[in-house]
Amino acid sequence: MDRTQNAESKFLEGYTCSQAIVSEYCEPFNLDLKTALNLSAGFAGGMRLGKTCGAVTGALIILGLNFSGPHSEKPEDRKNIYKAASEFQKKFIEIHGSTECRDLLAVDISTAEGAQIAKDKNLFKTVCPQFVKNAAVLLESLINENESGGRAVTSG
């Protein structure tokens, strides 16, 4: 299995959407698994508020590790991550129409009623895996483009 399939499998095994992404991509950045899981745990379900999908925020964490310069506290070393983050989100929106959980699921899971509807409709097992898989595919593509001297998100 490749990373995209592994991320989807991890989600289906019980990892949150954000954990599935971050845990699958943590090793190349010397981020230990336990730290990766803890770091990304709070992003699931749009940070529990139906906001930005955890698969998206998980991918943004990994993009930050991949594209931030050595001194990311300085504006010039954040240019590449900003480009990569924008490109990732634009592509995710092209595929799914939004990055927001409440839009993606067509229910506001931040409310008890909405969470119950999502559970009753089995959305976390039938709809969310595709968000995780597509986030991983887009992430993989951006990382590979960067490694092979890709376009807009490379240094320079």
C-alpha positions in Angstrom: 0.0 0.0 0.0 1.1 3.5 -0.7 0.9 6.5 1.7 -2.5 7.6 0.4 -4.0 4.2 1.0 -2.3 3.9 4.3 -3.8 7.2 5.5 -7.3 6.1 4.4 -6.8 2.8 6.1 -5.7 4.4 9.3 -8.8 6.6 9.3 -11.0 3.6 8.8 -9.2 1.9 11.7 -10.1 4.7 14.1 -7.5 7.4 13.7 -9.0 10.9 13.3 -8.8 12.4 9.8 -6.0 14.7 10.9 -4.1 11.9 12.7 -4.4 9.7 9.7 -2.6 12.2 7.5 0.0 13.4 10.0 0.9 10.0 11.2 1.4 8.6 7.7 3.7 11.5 6.8 5.6 12.1 10.0 8.5 9.8 9.7 10.4 11.6 6.8 10.4 14.7 8.9 11.7 12.9 12.0 8.5 13.5 13.9 7.8 10.5 16.2 4.5 8.8 15.9 3.2 9.6 19.4 4.0 13.3 19.0 2.4 13.3 15.5 -0.8 11.7 16.9 -1.0 14.1 19.9 -0.2 17.2 17.7 -3.0 16.4 15.3 -5.7 15.0 17.6 -7.5 18.3 18.1 -8.0 19.1 14.5 -10.6 16.4 13.8 -14.2 17.4 13.0 -13.1 20.8 11.9 -11.5 21.5 15.3 -14.7 20.1 16.8 -16.5 23.1 15.4 -17.3 21.9 11.9 -14.7 24.3 10.5 -11.7 23.2 8.3 -11.7 19.5 7.7 -9.1 17.7 9.8 -7.7 16.0 6.7 -6.9 19.4 5.3 -5.4 20.7 8.5 -3.3 17.5 8.8 -2.0 18.0 5.3 -1.2 21.7 6.2 0.8 20.5 9.1 2.9 18.2 6.9 3.2 20.9 4.2 4.6 23.2 6.9 7.2 20.7 7.7 8.0 20.2 4.0 7.9 23.8 2.7 8.8 26.1 5.5 12.3 27.5 5.3 14.9 26.9 8.0 13.9 30.2 9.7 10.1 30.1 9.5 9.8 32.8 12.1 11.0 35.2 9.3 8.5 36.2 6.6 10.8 35.3 3.7 11.0 31.7 5.0 7.2 31.3 5.0 6.7 32.2 1.3 6.9 28.6 0.1 4.5 27.2 2.7 2.0 29.9 2.0 2.1 29.0 -1.7 1.8 25.3 -1.0 -1.0 25.8 1.5 -2.9 27.9 -0.9 -2.4 25.5 -3.8 -3.4 22.5 -1.7 -6.6 24.2 -0.5 -7.5 25.4 -3.9 -7.2 21.9 -5.3 -9.2 20.4 -2.4 -12.0 22.9 -3.0 -12.0 22.1 -6.7 -12.6 18.5 -5.9 -15.0 18.8 -2.9 -16.4 22.3 -3.2 -15.2 23.4 0.3 -12.7 22.7 3.1 -15.3 23.1 5.8 -16.6 20.0 7.6 -20.1 21.4 7.8 -20.2 21.9 4.1 -18.5 18.7 3.2 -20.8 16.6 5.3 -23.9 18.8 4.8 -24.5 18.7 8.5 -23.1 20.8 11.4 -21.3 18.2 13.5 -20.5 20.9 16.2 -24.0 20.5 17.5 -25.4 17.5 19.3 -28.2 17.1 16.7 -25.8 17.4 13.8 -23.3 15.0 15.3 -26.1 12.5 15.8 -27.3 12.9 12.2 -23.8 12.3 10.9 -23.5 9.2 13.1 -26.9 7.9 12.0 -26.0 8.4 8.3 -22.6 6.8 8.9 -20.9 9.8 7.2 -17.6 9.3 9.1 -17.3 5.9 7.5 -18.9 6.5 4.1 -18.0 10.1 3.2 -14.9 11.1 5.2 -12.6 8.4 3.9 -12.7 10.1 0.5 -11.6 13.4 2.1 -8.7 11.7 3.8 -7.7 9.9 0.6 -7.9 13.0 -1.6 -6.0 15.1 1.0 -3.3 12.5 1.0 -3.2 12.4 -2.8 -2.9 16.2 -3.1 -0.3 16.2 -0.3 1.7 13.5 -2.0 1.6 15.4 -5.3 2.8 18.7 -3.8 5.7 16.9 -1.9 6.7 15.0 -5.0 6.6 18.2 -7.2 8.9 19.9 -4.6 11.3 17.0 -4.5 11.6 16.9 -8.3 12.1 20.6 -8.6 8.4 21.4 -9.1 6.8 24.7 -9.9 5.2 27.4 -7.8 5.9 25.8 -4.4 9.6 25.4 -4.7 12.3 27.7 -3.3 13.2 30.9 -5.0 
